[in-house]
């Protein structure tokens, strides 16, 4: 007597990609809602709008964007503020309320941290902010060191000292850039010594300016010890955003404080070198100085400026 066979269960092979697509679409919809709202929607409101439970929505949002919904809303508000402050004819008060801040006092409590300077100075392109800088030479070529009142705000590497100075001017078009202060030489020497031997550390404060996500990435980079490397995917995991690998690479590319924020320690998943803001040859040289890089194939200085574009993966 033959036994009837039960039909096989329906295939679930395509369910995971479909679920991931729906989840990404829901998060994209939530981002648009945040950006279109005068005030940041609450977590339950966002979750209900995209048809997910608050806890599941919170996990998915962070996995996809690398930020919590609250941090994403704060980042959007900060970008809106910067754009408003840059518009001709706008007042600071208009920019504050237009970006979604409920009161002047609440904004001014955090304005220096948000913008890196007061709102009035930011609106004037850094006018009134004094930044000391100097260009020196090191084994990696030319190095520009710049410090605000808070600390080191830029360490730039290159071959052309004039190009480095122009880059600093573009960053702070109306700041008071002081390049002739003899007392600044000691700080420059400390930074150059640190670049030549990163393991000694840098005993100077940093003035780190970036979005909330960038600062999380940069903090994770600073926790990678000299002589070791991490992949972009590993950094994404460490900040709790495993799907934000591309955003991690973009944060590395936005870093203006070379070596002190060690984006040179980030490599591809297979351990090979990828792009670096200041050239792959410099990245290789830095890793060799620290004892954590691949064997040298060419002299580090032979093609310093041939690959200045950042292509993280």
N, C-alpha and C positions, 0 to 999 in steps of 0.2 A: 504494500500500500504506500503510495507516494505521499510524502509530506509537502504541504504547500509552503512555499518560501515567502517570508515577509519581504515586501519591497524594500529596497535599500533606502536609507534616510536621504532626504534631499541634500544635495551638495551645498556645502557652506564655503566653497573655495573663493567665491566672489563676494562673500558678505563682508569680509574685513576691509577690502578696498572701498566698497560702497559706504560702509560705516565711517571710514576715515574721511571720505569725500563730504559726507553729510556733516560731520563734525567740523571740518575746515570751513564749510559754507556757513555754518551756524556762528562760528567765531568771527568770520569776516562780517557777517550781518551785525554782530554785537559791536564790533569796532566802528562800523558806520553809525550805529545808534549813539555810541559814546561821542563820536566826533560831531554829530548833528545836534547834540543836547546842550542847552545853555548851562545846565548843572549836571554833574556826573550822575547817571542813573544808579540806583542801588543794585547790589548783587541779585536779590530776588527779582527785581524788575527786569534786569538783563536776561536772567535765566528763563523767566516766563516768556519773554519776547521771542526767544529762539527755541522754546519748547524743550528745555532741559531742566533737570533738578539743579538747585543752586550748587550743591557740592560737586556734581559731575561737571557742570558748566565751569566752575572755578578751576578744576583740575585740567580740563581740556583747554581753557583759555591760556593758562600758564604754559602748558606744553607746546602750544602752537606759537604764541607770541613771545614767550620768555618772561612775561610780566603778569602780575595779577591784574584783574580788571581795574582796581583802584590805581595801581601804578601806571597802567596804560592811560587812564584818564588824566592823571597828573602830568604825564609826559606830553599828552596832546595839549593840555592847557598851557604848559610851558612853551611849546612850539608856537601856539597861537599868540602868546604874549610877546615872544621875540618878533614875530611877523608884524604885530600891531605897533610895537615900539619903533620898528624900522620904517613904518609908513610916514611919509611927509605930512605934517599938519596934525597928526594925532597927538593927543595929550596923554600923559602917563595915566591919569585917572580913567580915561576912555579905554586905554589898553588893558588896565587891570580888570575893569568890569566886563569888557568885551571878551576877555579870556576866561571868564567864569568865576573870578574871585569874588566872594561875598562882601568883602570889606577891604579898605585900604590897609587897616592895621594888620589884618591876617596876612596880607601879601607881604608887607614890609618886614614882618617877622622872619620871612624866609627868602627875601629877595636876593640877598647877597649870595646865598647858597644856590639859588635857582639860576641866577645870571652870572655869578662870579664877580659881581660888582653891583653898585646901586643901580636902580632902574634908570635914573637920570643919566648916569655915566654910560650905561649900555645904549640908551637911546642916542647918545652923541658919539657912538662908535668907540666907547672907552675913553672919551675925552675926560681929562681930569685924573685918570688912573696913571700912576707912574710905573713903568716897567723898565728895569735895568736889564741890559743884555750885552753880550760880548761874543765874538766869534774867535775861536781858537783852532788849533790843529791837533789831531789825534791820529792813531794808526788807521782809523777808518775814513780819514779825509778831513773835511772841515766840519766843525761842530759849533752850533749856536746854542747858547744857554741864556734863558730869559727868566727873570724872577719878578713877581709882583710883591706886594706887601705881605701876601699870605704865604708865598713860597715859590718853588720852581714851577713855572707854568708852561715851559716849553724846553725841550731838548731836541734839536733838529740836526740831522746828519745830511751831508751832501758833498759835492765836489767844488761848488761855486759859492764862496762866502756871500757874494752880493745877492745870489738867488735866495739864500737862507734869510737874509735880512729883509728882502722883499716879501717873503712868505710871512714873516712876523708882522710886517707892516700891514699886509692884507688881513691878518687876523685881528689886529687892533688898529684900525685906520686912523683913529683920532686920539689914541693914547699918547702920553708923553714917553717916548722911547729914549732912554738915556744910555748911550753907548760909550761914555767917556768917564765913568766913575772908577777911579783907581781902587777904591775899597771893595769893588765887586770882584776883583781878580781872585780873591781867596775862594769865593764860592765857585767860580768857574773852574779853578784848579781842583776843587773837590769833585765836581761833576766829571771832569776829564779823567781824573784818577779812577773814579768809579767805572767809567766806560771802559777803561783799559783793564780793569780788574774787578768785574762785577761782584765777585764773591765777598769783597770787603764791605759792601753795603754803602748806602748813601745817607749820611747823617744830616739831611736837610729836609725841611717840610716841603710838601708838594701842594700846589694849587691846582687841583684836578677839576676840570670843567667838562661836563658831559651830561647826557640824559641819564635817567635812573637805570635803564638797561645797560648803557655803556659803562657806568660806574660799577655795576655788579660784575660785568665781564672783566674790567680792569682790576678789580679787587681779587677776583679769582686768579688772574694772571700773576699778581704780586705774591700769591701764595704758592706758586710753582717755584721750587728751590733752584738756585743756580746749579747747573750741571744736569738738570732734568728737563724733559719736555712733556708736553701734553698735546693731544690732538684737539681740533676744533670741536669734535663731537664730545670729547671728555670734558672740555670747558662748559659746553652746553649742559651736560649732565650735572656738573658740579653746581651750577647756578639754578638747577631745578627746571631747566627748559630744554629737554632733550631734542625737541624738534626745531630748535632755533639755531641750527648750526650756521646757516648763511648769515643770520643776524650777528652771531658771534664774530664771524670773519669781518663783517662790516664795522663792528666796534673796534676790532684790532686795527683796521685801516684808518679809523678816525683818531687814533691815539697820537698826541703831539709830544708826549714825554718819553722819548726813546730810552730804552734800557731800564730806567726807573720803573716804568710800566712795561714789563718784559714781553711784549708781543712777539719778540723773536724766538721765544720758547714754545710757540705753537707751531705744530707741524701737521702734515697730512696723517691720515689714519695708518698708513703703511710706514710712517716714520720719515718719509722723504720731505724735502723742503718745498714749501710753496712760496707765493709772493710775499713781499715785505715792502712796506712804505718807502724804505730807504735803500732798497735793492737786495736781491737774494744773496749776493756776494757778501754784503755786510752781515746779513743774518747768519750765514755760514761762519763768518769770522768770529762773531760774538759767541756762537755756540762752541766753537773750537777754544776760545779763551776760557770758557766755563767748563770745558771738558765734557760737554754733552751733545756735541754735534757729530755729523758723519765725517769720515775722513776727507781731508782737503783734496780736491781734484785740481784746482787751479789756485793761483795766488789770490788771496781775498781782494787785493786792491787792483787787480788787473782789469776788472770790468765792473767797477763799483756802480756806475750810473746806468748800466745797460738795461737793468730791469727795475725800474722805480715804481711800477704799477703794482697794486696789491691784488692778488688773486688767491684768496683763501679757499681751501676745500679740505 
